[in-house]
């Protein structure tokens, strides 16, 4: 198969004029085409997120020395106000932990202790102490060790990832600032030359950002403590699932009107091994994902030239999806917010990532087939952790059909809608009617529709479908996008192909 290349036009001032050095810095190979134009392609380095096991429940793994690989930037501790806030936080957490039953305070204390480390020696001591503390937490009812299956993991966003995803911002500066060279020279050492989308750049190189949906996969349960020091994170896998939130309000703002989750969640706690292997599996899938998201050849326009705007747009899309998916998993107290995120995320998958009609993504038969396919692409131990939430969402689509009360009361096979001028009812299969209903809810959430009158029979049917349904939606339906995120991670070649095809439609 022919090697894929893309043309980069590079200002000759980059890297002090050493353009070949700059290309090598990005983890690319290149050949000059003349006039500052280069044909480039990625080298063989494919590690964008590295994973290191620090300790596990067998006792055979104790490699805390891997923490010496973790970049330590303690500049935040140079600020006296920050140090004072840490001291106050320590005091508050100590008071909460003195009661003996505030497990969240213990977890928060572990996060804070790692954030305060200024040397690798301190970091290793803090992580070892955290493991020792968590490993001796007793179950209140039985006295048995609550986290006997504990393991600790280090994940690091590599320099290769940081350099590759910075390329769009570098080219933005020269494309949008005709006097970029003069401006940069005048700024001197102040820096900030390539600050375009810096917020999103920091999310990309913050390892914990892209592990969020994994850590929330037992929602509303909790199983893994993330402690972050960008571009790295230490993950403490508890080896079991525990309650993720309390049903009683903990802060005054939680007294505001909000509909929370009220359906029971199956108590399917995964094994320590499943949790441990799931972290490795997720890391490998992220490496595949960043393999195409950081590859400039993927973002080649119809002329074969690299398009930094298309590249940045896709980076933002994926960043948003992981961010909003984690938010959905953590918002069990506010079902309205979860529903809004449900439709935003479904639009991201339907319109961009998967390139599939929204109606189809919302159909039970399609979702069930997707779940069955995804399950075959991961080991059983990993599926035991990742798939229950997806299965609950698929089951939610099936239960959504039960809300068509006309049909239930009449004993009809289909949902029968009557539209103006029709002498017979319009029949919709329940799974298609449910998908159409979700699209109506999406339109209401986003304010679509306006004053436009129905233009077709389908419009008339959709408008009247609301009359047939109670409006009740299963709580787990909000996790449907999580299924399509798993599908995205399991099909890197298909997603890459979609991105390539869309990029090549651009001038």
N, C-alpha and C positions, 0 to 999 in steps of 0.2 A: 504494500500500500504506500502511495506517495506521501512523503512527509508534508504536514500542513505548516505553512509559513504565513506570516502577515508582514505587511510593510509598515515600518515605524519611521516617522519623520522626526528626527531628534535635533534640537538646537545644539549647535557646536560648542556652546559654553558649558554644557552639563559635564559634571565630573572633571572639572578643570580641562575640558577639551578631550578627555580620554573616553570617547564614546564606546569603544569596545569594552573598556573597563566598566562603564556604566551598565552595559548590556549583561556582562558577566555578573555584576552586582545584583541584578534582577533574577539571576538564575536562568538566563537565556543564552542560547547560542545565536550568532548573527553573522551575516556576510554583507559587506558594503555594496550599495547599489549606485552610489554617487550622489552628490548634492545633499548630503546629510540624511540620505534615505538608506534604511537597513532592512533586510529581510531577516526576521527573527523567528525562533521556535524555542520551546522550553527544553531545558536539560533533563537529565534523568532523575533529578532529586524530586521526590514526591512526598516528603514529610513536611506537612504544614502545621499539624498538631502532634506533638510527641507525647507519649504516655509512659509512665514509669510506676510500677508497683512498689509501694513503700513498706506495707505490712499487710498480712491477711490472717484469717482466723485459724489457719493451720499451724501458725507459729514458725513455719519454715522460711517465710519471706520476711526479712527485716533489712531493708535497703534504704534507710533514711539518708544515706550518703548521696542518693540521687538528688536530694534537695540542694546540693551544691551547684547543680545545673540551673537552678531557678534564679533568673535575674532579680536583683534586689535594688529597688529604687526607694530610698527612705526619705526623699526630699519633703514629703508631707509632714515628717516629724521635725523638720527645721522650724516649723511655725509654732510659736508658743501657744497660740490659741488652740491649735489642733491637739497639742500635748495636754492642755488643760481639759479639753473635751473628752479625751481618752480617760483621764483621771476621774472625771465625773461619771463617765460611763461605767468604769470599773466599780465605783462606789455603788451605783444603782443596781448593777448586776449582782454584786455581792449581797445586797439587801434582798433581792428577789430569790437568790439561790439559798439564802439562809433558811427559807421556809421548807426547803427540801423537795418540793413538788413542781418547780417551774423548770421543766426540761428545756424550754425555749431559751431561758436565760443562760443555761449552761452552754447551749449551742452558740448563742451570740457571744458569750465570753471567749469561746474557742476562736471564733472569727476575729474578735478584737485582738487576742493575744498574737495571732499570726500577722495581723496588720501592723503591729507595733515592733516587729523584729527589725533590727538594723544590720545584723550580720547573719551569715549562714549558720554559725554556731548557735545563735539565739533561735533561729528558725527550726533547726533540727531538734533542739531541746523542747520547743513549744509543740511541735508535731508529736514527738514521742510522749510528752506529757498528756496531750489531748487523747492519744490512743489509750494510754494507761487509764485515764479518767473515764473515758467512754466504756472501756472494757470491764469496768467494775461497777457500772450503774445497775442496781438491782431492780427487779420488777416488784412493785409495792405489794401485790397480792400474794406472790409466791416466794419472793426472795431470790429467785433464780436470776442469773445475769441476763439483762435485757438485750444487750448488744453483743452476745457471744460470737456472732458471725461477722464482727467488725473487720473492715479492711480500709487501707488508706492508699490514695492514688495521687500522683502528680501529673498534671497536664500542662503543656507549655505551647503557646503559639510561637512558631519558630521565626527566625529572622527572614527566612525565605518568604513566608507569608506576608510579613510586614512590608518587605520591599516590593513584592509583586503588586499588592493592592494599593500601594502609594503611587503607582505609575499614572493613573488618570489625573490625580491632583497636580502632578508635576507638569503634565502636558496642558492642563487647563490654564495654568499661569501664562504660558507662552502663547496660547491661542487667544486668550481674552485680554491680555495686557501687552499691547504692541511695544511698550517701553520696558518690558520685564527686566531685561538685563540692567538697564540704568537704575530702575527702582531697587533691584536686589543689591546692586553695588552701593547705592546710597544708604540702604538699611544696615549694611555692614554685618556685624555679628548678632543683630537683634533677632534674626531668624523669622519664622512664620511665613516664609515665602510661598510655601505650598500647603496652605491651610484649608483648601477647599474640602468640605465634608469631613473635617477633622473629627467631629463627634462620631461619625459612622466608622471612620478609620480606627478609632479607639475601641469601638465595639468589636470590630473584626479581630483585632489583636488581643482582645480580652477573652481568654480561653473560656471563662465561665459563661459568657453570653450565649455561645452555641451549644452548651450543655444544658441550658435551662429546660427545654422540653423533655430531655431524658430525666432530669432530677424531679420533674413534676409528673412523671408518667403514672404515678399511683394516685393522682389527685382524686379526692381531697386528702389522700394519705401522703406521708413524708417518709423518705428512706435514705437520704444522702445529704450531708452538710457540705455546702460549698464554702470554701474560704479563699478569697481572691487576692492576688497581688499581680495585676496585669504586667506582663503578658502571660501569667501563669495562674493556676488555681490548685489548691490541695482539696481533694474530695474525700470525705469520710463516709464510706458506705456503712450504714448501720447494720446491714445484713438482714433487715426485717422492715416491715412497714409499721408506722405508728400513726396516730391521729395527727392530721396536719393543722387543724385549727380547733378552737373552742367554740361551742355553740353560744355561749354567753358573751356579751360585749366586753371587750378589754379596754377600749378607749371611748371617750365621749362621742367622737364622730360616728362610731358604729351604732349609735342610737338613732341616727337619721333613718327615715323610711327606706328600706331596701329589702327586696325579696331574695332570700338566700336559698341554698340547696335544702330540700327536705326529703329527698329519696335516699333510701339506704344504699350503701355501697357493699358489694360482696367482699367478704374478708378473705381475700386470696393473697396472703403474704408470700412473696417470693423467697427462694432459698438464698443463703449468703453467696453460694457459687453463682447463681443466676445474676445477682446484682453485680458481682465482680466481673463476670464475663460481659455483661451488658455495657459496662463502661469501656472495655476494650473494643467491643463491636462498634459502639457509637463513634469512638475515636477514629477507627478505620474508615467508617462511612464519611466522616467529616473530611478526612484526607482525600477521599475520592471527590467529594463535593468541591473542595477548594482546588482540586486538580483542574477542574474546568473553570471555576470562577476566577482563578488567578492567571489563567492562560490567555495571553493577548491574542493568540491565533483564533480563539473562539469568537472574538468580537471584531471580525473582519467584515467591512462593508462590501457592497457589490463591486467595488473597484479593487478589493484586496488590501485596503488600507485599514489600519487599526483605528477604531472609533472609541475614544476614551469616554465619551458621553454615554454610549450604550453600555460600556463596561461598568461605569459608576452606577447607572440605573439598575443594573442587575444586582450589583453588590448591595444597593439600598433595599431592593425587593427582598432578597434573602435575609438581610439583617432585620427587616421589619417582621418577616414571617416568624423567625425564631423569637424575637422580642415579644410579639403579640401572642404567640402560642404559649409562652411562659406566663404571660399576664393572664390569659384565659384559665390556665391551670391553678393560678393562685387567687382567683377571685370568687371562691365558692360562697362568700358572703353577699355577693352582688350579681344575681342572675341576669339583670338587665345589661350590665356591662359585658358579661360573658356573651350574651346574645349578639350585642353589637359587634364584638370582636369576631364571633362566628362568621358573620356575613362579610366582614372586611377580609378575613383570611380566605374564605371560599372564593371571593372575587380574585384574590392574588393567584390562587391556584388555577382557577378557570381561565382567567384572561391572559396570564403570562406563563406560569411555571409549567403546568401540565398541558395547557392548550386544549381544554375540554369544556363543553357547554356547562354552565352552572346547573341547569336542570338535571344533567346526567350525573354530576357529582352528588346530587341530592337524592338520587334514586336508590332504593334499597338494594335492588339486584346488582347495580354497578358497585355500590359500596361493599356489599358482601363479597363479590368476586375479587375486588381489590384487596380486602382483608385476607382472603384465602391465599391470594397470590403472594402478598407481602410475607405471610407466615412461612412460606416455603423458602424464602430468601434469607432466613436467619436460623441459627441453631435453636433447638427446642428450649434450651436453658435461657436464651435471650428472649425468645417469644414469651416465656413465662413472665417476664418483667414488662416488656414493651406492649404486648398485644391486648391485655385485658381492657385498657382504656379505649383502644380502637374498637374492640368488640362491643363494649358498652355503647359507644356512639352508633355503631351499626344497628344494634338492637333498638336504640332510640328512634332510628328512622322507621323501623318496623312498628314500634309502638305509637308513633305519630299517626299512623293510619287509623288507629282505634278512635281518634277524635272526630271522625266523620260520622256524627251521630244520626243523621238522616238515614244513611246507609245501614248502620247497625240496627236502628229501630225498624226499618222496613224489611230487613233481611235481603237487601240487594247485593249482588256480586260486585257491582261497580258503583262509583259515585256518579249520580245522574244529575246533571245541571241543565236547567231550563233557561234558554236565552230568547230575547225578543225575536218574534217572527218565525220561531221554530215550532213545528207541529209535533216534534218528538224530542225527548230529552237527549242531551249530549252525554255519552258514557265515557268516563275516565277510569282506568284501572287504578286501584287504591295507591299503588306505589308511585305511579305517575302523578296522581292528584296530590300526594304528599310532597313530591318534588316541586310541583307548581305552587303549592302553598308556601313552601320555604322561600321561593323566589318572590312571592308577594310580601312576605315578612321582610326579606332583604330590601325590596323597593321602599317599604315603609320606613325602614331603618335609615336608608340613605337619602330619603326624600325624592326618589325617582317617581316619574309619572306626570307630575305637574297637572295642567288643565287639559291634557290631550284626551280626547274621547276614544273609546275602543275602536280600533280600525279593522279588526278581523274577528272571525269566530273564536279564535283562541283568546283574544283579548276579552271578549264577552264572557267566555267560560271562566277565565282567571278572575275577573271582577266579581263573579257570583260565587266563587268557590269558598270565600270567607263565610258565607251563610251556612255552609254545610259542616263547619268544623267548630269545635268548642274553644279553640285557641290555646288549649293546654299543650305544652311541649315538654317531653321528657328532659330531665336535668342533664343527662349525659349527651344529649344531641349537640351541645356546644363543643364537644371534643371531636366532631367529625373532621375538622381540618387537620387534627393530629394524625388521623389515618393517612391523609394525603401527604403529610410531611414524611411519614415513614415510607410511603410509596416513592417519594422524591429521593430519599436517601438510598433506597434499594435499586433505583434505576438511573445511575449516573449517565450512562450512555444515551438514554432516551432524552433526559433533560438537557444534556449537552447539545444534542441534535436540534432540539427545539430552539435553544438560544442561538445556535449558529445560523439556522434558517431565518430567524427574525433579524439578526444582525445583517445578514446579506441582502435584506430587502431595503436597507438604508443607503442613501447616496453618500 
